[in-house]
Amino acid sequence: MLENFSFRTIIEYLPLLGEGFVATLWLSIVSFAGALAVGIILCAMNLQHSQVLKLPAKMYIDAIRATPLLAQLYFLYFGLPRLGMVLPELFVGILALSLNSGAYIAEIIRAGILSISRGQVEAGVASGMTYAQRMRLVILPQAIRVTIPPLLGQAIVLVKDSALLSLISVSELTRAGQLLASDRFMPAEGFITTAACYLLLYYGLKSLAVLSARWLGVRPIGSRI
């Protein structure tokens, strides 16, 4: 196989692949920040006793987790213009990744909060703490310690999912590999190199997740690595 593999062509396309690599990296960072915001809001709604807030959050999380990201991406890409909202492909891609990953992050954060023993919450109530004080001083510091490793695991999933944005012509890593394959009719060179770049991103994030788990003294549970 390697006897016909053109390393010279890969070197020639390295600038394009480098641009795609950087684009995937910053696109994933922006999307993950948006997903964190969505996840925190959904988690806060889901933890409320009021069904007016809890029910919509649960329905949204179930709907997102029950449908493929590709279907959600196409729904936004083709559906929003029908509603008179014509958005750039890049913005649609970031929105799709944020809304999708936010549903999973909401459950990760909720699991972290619920992992705190009921006795600590009751101790906070007995001490006269308000709900906000209990969350800020008792629950969240411990929940963050538990949720950081699985959140990094979800970040790995988001990076891999960003490859789907090539289907709506977003210029990222997979799109760069597609251009190499179509321009030179060399699919092996294009997609093997792309896979190698994703492997670098994966091991970078996985190493960060392992290091954070060791530093925090917890097992990296609940991740989708």
C-alpha positions in Angstrom: 0.0 0.0 0.0 2.8 2.4 1.0 4.6 1.9 -2.3 2.0 4.1 -4.1 1.5 6.4 -1.1 2.6 9.9 -2.1 4.3 11.7 0.8 5.3 14.5 -1.6 1.6 15.3 -2.2 0.9 15.4 1.5 3.9 17.8 2.0 2.5 20.0 -0.8 -0.9 20.2 0.9 0.5 20.7 4.4 -0.4 24.4 4.5 -4.0 23.6 3.7 -4.1 20.7 6.2 -2.5 23.0 8.8 -5.2 25.6 8.2 -7.8 22.9 8.6 -6.2 21.6 11.8 -6.2 25.1 13.4 -9.8 25.7 12.2 -10.9 22.5 13.8 -9.2 23.4 17.0 -10.6 26.9 17.4 -14.0 25.8 16.1 -14.1 23.0 18.7 -13.1 25.5 21.5 -15.8 27.9 20.6 -18.4 25.2 20.3 -17.4 23.6 23.6 -17.8 27.0 25.3 -21.3 27.3 23.8 -22.1 23.8 24.9 -21.0 24.5 28.5 -23.4 27.5 28.5 -26.2 25.4 27.1 -25.4 22.5 29.5 -25.4 24.8 32.6 -28.7 26.3 31.7 -30.3 22.9 31.0 -28.9 21.4 34.2 -30.2 24.3 36.3 -33.7 23.9 34.7 -33.6 20.1 35.2 -32.8 20.4 38.9 -35.8 22.6 39.6 -38.9 21.2 41.3 -41.2 23.2 39.0 -42.3 21.2 36.0 -42.6 24.3 33.9 -38.8 24.5 33.8 -37.9 20.8 34.3 -40.1 19.3 31.6 -38.8 21.4 28.7 -35.2 20.7 29.7 -35.8 16.9 29.9 -37.7 16.9 26.6 -34.8 18.8 24.9 -32.1 16.5 26.4 -34.0 13.4 25.3 -34.7 14.7 21.8 -31.0 15.6 21.3 -29.7 12.3 22.6 -32.2 10.3 20.6 -31.4 11.8 17.2 -28.2 11.8 15.2 -26.0 15.0 15.1 -26.1 14.8 11.3 -29.9 15.1 11.3 -29.7 18.0 13.7 -27.1 19.7 11.5 -29.2 19.4 8.4 -32.3 20.5 10.3 -30.5 23.8 11.2 -28.8 24.2 7.9 -31.9 23.7 5.7 -34.6 24.6 8.3 -33.4 28.0 9.5 -33.6 29.6 6.0 -37.2 28.4 5.8 -37.8 30.5 8.9 -36.1 33.5 7.3 -32.9 33.0 9.2 -30.0 32.8 6.7 -26.8 32.2 8.7 -23.2 31.5 7.6 -22.3 27.8 7.4 -19.7 28.3 10.1 -22.2 29.8 12.6 -24.7 27.0 11.8 -22.0 24.4 12.5 -21.0 25.9 15.8 -24.6 26.2 16.8 -25.3 22.5 16.0 -22.3 21.3 17.9 -23.1 23.5 20.9 -26.7 22.5 21.1 -25.9 18.8 20.7 -23.0 18.6 23.1 -24.8 20.9 25.6 -27.4 18.1 26.2 -24.7 15.6 27.2 -22.9 18.2 29.3 -26.1 19.0 31.1 -26.3 15.4 32.2 -22.7 15.3 33.2 -23.0 18.3 35.4 -26.3 17.1 36.9 -24.7 13.7 37.8 -21.8 15.6 39.4 -24.2 17.7 41.5 -26.3 14.7 42.5 -23.2 12.8 43.5 -22.8 15.1 46.5 -24.2 13.3 49.6 -27.6 14.4 50.9 -26.1 14.8 54.4 -23.9 17.7 53.2 -26.8 19.5 51.8 -28.8 19.0 55.0 -25.8 20.3 57.0 -25.8 23.4 54.9 -29.6 23.9 55.5 -29.0 23.4 59.3 -26.3 26.0 59.2 -28.7 28.5 57.8 -27.2 28.7 54.3 -29.4 29.8 51.5 -29.8 27.8 48.3 -27.3 30.0 46.5 -24.8 29.7 49.4 -25.1 25.9 49.5 -24.5 25.7 45.7 -21.5 28.1 45.8 -19.8 26.9 49.0 -20.8 23.2 49.4 -22.1 21.6 46.2 -20.3 23.2 43.2 -16.7 23.0 44.5 -17.1 19.2 44.9 -19.2 18.7 41.8 -16.6 20.5 39.6 -13.9 18.1 40.9 -16.0 15.2 39.7 -17.1 16.5 36.4 -13.9 17.9 34.9 -12.6 14.5 33.6 -15.9 13.5 31.9 -16.3 17.0 30.5 -12.9 16.6 28.8 -14.1 13.3 27.5 -17.1 15.1 26.0 -14.7 17.6 24.4 -13.0 14.7 22.6 -16.3 13.6 21.2 -17.1 17.2 20.1 -13.8 17.4 18.2 -14.5 14.2 16.3 -18.1 15.3 15.6 -16.8 18.5 14.1 -15.9 16.4 11.0 -19.5 16.5 10.0 -19.3 20.2 9.4 -17.5 19.4 6.2 -20.8 18.3 4.8 -22.0 21.9 4.8 -18.7 23.2 3.3 -17.2 24.5 6.5 -13.4 24.8 6.0 -12.0 22.5 8.7 -9.7 19.5 8.9 -11.9 16.9 7.1 -12.8 19.4 4.4 -9.1 19.9 3.8 -8.6 16.1 3.4 -11.6 16.0 1.0 -10.0 18.7 -1.1 -6.7 16.8 -1.3 -8.5 13.6 -2.2 -10.6 15.3 -4.9 -7.9 17.5 -6.4 -5.3 14.7 -6.8 -7.6 11.7 -6.8 -5.7 10.4 -3.8 -8.2 9.4 -1.1 -5.7 7.4 0.9 -3.3 10.4 1.3 -6.2 12.7 2.1 -8.0 10.7 4.7 -5.2 8.9 6.3 -3.4 12.2 6.9 -6.7 13.7 8.2 -7.1 10.7 10.6 -3.6 11.2 11.8 -4.4 14.8 12.7 -7.5 13.8 14.6 -5.4 11.2 16.4 -3.1 14.0 17.6 -6.0 16.0 18.9 -7.5 12.9 20.5 -4.3 12.0 22.4 -3.7 15.6 23.4 -7.2 15.9 25.0 -7.1 12.3 26.4 -3.7 13.1 28.1 -5.3 16.3 29.6 -8.2 14.3 30.9 -5.9 11.7 32.5 -3.7 14.4 34.1 -6.8 16.3 35.4 -8.2 13.1 36.9 -4.9 12.3 38.7 -4.6 15.9 39.9 -8.1 15.9 41.2 -7.8 12.4 42.6 -10.8 11.0 40.8 -11.5 8.3 38.2 -12.5 9.6 34.7 -16.0 8.3 34.9 -19.0 9.1 32.8 -16.9 10.1 29.7 -17.6 8.9 26.2 -13.9 8.5 25.3 
